[in-house]
């Protein structure tokens, strides 16, 4: 995990895993970043694994920072993590972008490639994906 400051914002870059074991450390880093800036960029492009506790942290942090008048921009990129966040519906709750904003607010509102991937999945399975109960399997 790495934190850097630029143009009135703090960027927290994660790598490796964001799971139940690392959530407390990342939560502390986001709280420290919030203490120094109203705009935090959470960069997940180098993240290799994300579980539900990590997704929950991102949503909780976004809500907490937004209620306090700040902004948390989550960079998912075109990676599997960005796609996973979109499939989980996290993009409906947080500001999820492909690239960190380059100083203009327009960059932060660009739709993600991950959203396009998820839309393709939803198009393939419009009624969702469900498994048949064992009693209904054909064998």
N, C-alpha and C positions, 0 to 999 in steps of 0.2 A: 504494500500500500504506500502511495506517495501523495503528498499534498503540495501544490504549487499555487502561487497567487499571480493573477494577471488581470489588468484592466478592471479593477473593482470586483473581481470574483475570485473564489478559491476553487481550484480543481482538485478533486480527490480521485486518484486513479487506482483501481483495484486490479490485482492479478491473482491467479490461482483459483481459490475457492471462496465462495460466500455461502456459508452454511451455518448450522447451529453452533459450531465451534468458533467461527470467526465473527459472527454477528455482533457480540459485545464490543470487540475492538473497532469494527467499522462504525458502529453507533457512536462510540467515543470520538472517532475522527470526524464524523459529520457534525457532532455537537461542537467540537473545537472549531471547525470551519465556520459554523453558523455564528460563533462568538466573534469572528473577525470580519465577516462579510454577509451582506444580504442576499448574495447570489452565489450558489454553490453548483458546480458542475461535477456530477458523479460519473466518471468514465469507466464503463464496464467492458470496453472492447478487448482487454487482455484477460478477462475472466474466463476460466475454463469450466467452472461448475457453479451452479446456483440451485439451492433447494428452496422449499416453500418459506423457510424462516428468513432467508435472504430477500425473497420477494416481499415478504411482509415488512421487513425493515425498510425497504425502499419506499413502500406505500405509506408506512407510518411516518417516516422522515419527511416525505413530501407534504403530507397533511399538516404535520407539526410546524414545518417551516412556512408553509403557505398561510396558516392561521396567524402566524406571528408577523406576516407582511413580507416574507422573503420569497425566494424562488429557488427550487431545486430542479436542475436540468439533468436528466439521466441520459447518458450517451450509450446506447446499446449497439450501435453500428449494425453492419450487415451480418454480424456473427450469429452463431447458434443461440447465444444468450439473448440477443435482441429479439430474435424470432420466438424464443421461449417466452420472454416477457409479453410479447404480443399475443401469443396463443393463450397465455394465462389471463389475459385481459388487463394486465398491469398498465398497458398503454392507455387504457380508458381512465385511469386514475392519476397517472403521473405524466409529466412532460417528457416524452421519450423521443430522442432524435438520433440520427445516424452519426453526425459529426458535432464536435463541440462548437458552440457559436463563435463566430469570428468578430465579435464586437457589435454586430447588429442584431436586433431582435428578430429580423426576418429569418435568419438561419435557424433559430430555435423552433420555429413553427413549421419547418419543412417536414412533410410526411416521411416516415422511415421506410427503407427497403424491406425491413422486417414486417411492416404492416402489409406491404404488397404480398409478401410470402404467405402471411397468415390469411389474407383474403383469398389467395389461390387455394389454400387448404380448405377454407370454409366453403368455397365454390365446389370443390370436389365432394365434400361431405356436408351438404346444407342442413341435414337433420342431426349433425353431430356423429360421433363415432361411439358405438356402444358394443359391448361384448354380449353374446348370448349366454344366458344362464346354462350351466352344465346339462340340465335336463332337456334343453332344446337343441343341443348339438346333434348333427346328422349321423354320428357313428354310435 
